[in-house]
Amino acid sequence: MADNYPYHVNTANVKKFLDHVQTAGVPDKVTFKYVESVGFKSSNDRALITILKFIGFVSSSGAPTDVWRAYRNKSQSRKVLAAALRKGYSTLFTTYPDANRKDNEALRNFFSSHTSVSDGTISYMVRTFKTIADMADFGSPGEAMPEIETNDDDEPEVGKGGGGGTVVKRKLTAGTNGMTVNINIQLQIPATDKADIYDSFFAAMKKHLLS
């Protein structure tokens, strides 16, 4: 199935909105009404929300994430953005680890082979990716990049979840040669007073999930 990559027909507004994130307060929700209220009133600007969700700045429910908040720190914002791009465009960076340096033709070929949209839409996808990538700092080989712990409303913290579940919190680690993502896993444990059942359960979890 083809991947769905976001795009904006006016990429200048993508840059302007990311600049806005650094200077404005953090909203409770990022809706089109909010986008309009801060000056992005074109119907095309609805695409900003899709882009922000794609790179992890906004959760599926519309709430700004810890990535959004980390990006507000101007001393590390460009590296945070690079990490977000590597995650959102993970297939692209798997194909081209230096995707941020690829020319338009290479990017067009990638999007053409991973989507079924028109040439015009592919051009917008390329321009959107390059606009954001130009704002990011992917660093040099061996350079450490900031860690971002995502803790939005879709991703509970490590600990006990509701109903006896155990939750593993995802950690997003940015790196110049790729990215390691530990996925949230929520496991439901049946109530029991037999300690050996819990011991067996966690031993199996360690063997199959945490090794």
N, C-alpha and C positions, 0 to 999 in steps of 0.2 A: 504494500500500500504506500502511495506517495506521501512524503513528508509535507507538512504544511508550514511553510516559512512565511513570516510576516513581512509586510512591506508598507511603505508610505509613499504616496505619489509626490509629496513635497518633503524631501529629506531634510531640508533646512529646519523644518519644525521639529524633527526628531532631535537634532542637536539643541535647539532652543529649549525643548522640554527637559532634556537631561540637565541643561544648565539651570533650569528652574528648580529641579529637584534639590540642587545643592544650596539654593538660597532661600527657598520657601519653607514654611513649616510642614510637618508631616500630616497629611489628611487622614481621617479615619477610613475613608474609602476612596478609591480612584474610579470615579464614574465619568460618563461623558458630561454630566452637569458640572462636575468639578473641573474637568479639562476646559470646558467653555468658560468657567468662572475665572480662570487664570489666563485667558486670552487666546485660547486655541479653539476658535468657533466654527471652523470649516467642518462640514460633515466628514471630510477625509481624515480629520484629526481623531475620529473614533479609532483609527488604526493605531494610535499611540498606546492605547490600553492593551491591545493585542500584542504589540511589541514588548511592552513592559512585562506582561505576563510571560512571554516567551523567554526573556532573559532573566526571569526570577525576581524582578523588582516588585511585582505585585502578585499576590496569591490568587488562586482560582476564584476566591470569594470577593476579590477586589481590594483587599487590605494591603497596604505597603508592608513589605517584608524586611528582615534584617539586612538584606542586600541593599535595599533602598536606603536604609539608615546609614549603612557603612559607606555608601557612595557620597553621602553628605560631607564626609571627612575629606577635605580637599587634598590633604597630604597623601592619601592612599586611593583616591577616587578612581584614578586611571587604571590602577592595578585591579581594583574591585570590578571595574567594568570589563577588563580583560577576562577575569575569572568567570564573570556572568556570561560573556559571549562564548567561552569555551564550553560551558555547560549547556546553554541554550542551543548552540550550533554544534553539538557534540559529534554528529555524523559528519559534518563538514570538516571538523578538526581531526577526526579519525582518518578521513581521506587525505586531507592536507594538514599536517601538524602546523604548518606555517600559513594557514589560510588567510591570516591578516595581511600577508605579503603577496598573495596571489593577484594576478592581473584580472581584468574584467573577463577575458575569454575563458580562463580556467574556472572562474566562479560561475559564469554562464553555463559552461558544460556541466558543472556539478548540479546546479539547480534544474537544468533541463532534464538530467537523468534521474532526478529525485522528485520531480513534480510533473503534473500534466497540464500546467497553465500555459498561456500564450507567451510569445517572445516578449511582448510589451510588459507583461507582469514579471517575467524573469528579470528584465532590466531593472524594474523597481526593487526586486529582491536584492539584486547585486548592489545597487546604489544604497539601499537601506543598510545592508551589512557593512559596506565599506565606510559609510558615514559614521556608524557607531565604532567600528574598528579603529578609525583614524583618531577617535577621542580616547582610545584605550592605550595602556602601556603593557605590552606583553613581555617586557623585560629582555634580558640577555640570558643565554644558557647558564644554568646553575644559580641564577638569582632567585632568592626566596620571595614569595608573594604572600599577601595576607590571607589568613584563614577567615572564612565567613561561616558562622554557625547560623543556619537558617532555623528560625523559630517562629514561623507565622502560624496562623490559625489552622492550617492544614497539616502541621507537623509538630506533634507533641514532643516534650522533652523526655530525656531518658528517665525511666522510673516506672512506677506502676500506673497503668492505664485503668480506665473504668472497667468494671466487670472482671477484675482479676487478670487483666491483660498486662503484658510486659511490652514496653515501647522502647525501641532503639532509635535515638535521635540521629538524623542525617547530618553529616558534616561535609561542607564543600571546601576542598582544599585547592587553591589555585597554584598552578605550576607552569613553568615555561615550556615543558615538554609534554604537557597533557594534564589531566585532572583525575583525581581519585574521588569518587562519590560513594559514600556509605549510605545505602538506602534505608529509610524508615521501615521497620518491620514490627507489626503489632501481633502478638500471640496471645490467644485466650487460654488460660489454664483452668481446668475444672476444679471446683472446690473439693478439697479432700484433706483429711487429717493424717494421711500416710506420707511421711517425709520421703520415703524411698521413691515415690512417684515424682516428686519435685526434683530429687537428685537426678533421676534418670532423664527427666525432661530437660534440665539445664545442661547436663552432660551432652545430650544429643544436640542441643542448640549450639553449644560451643564447638562440637565436632563439625557440624554441617553448615553453620552460618557465620561463625566468628573466627574460624581458623584462616 
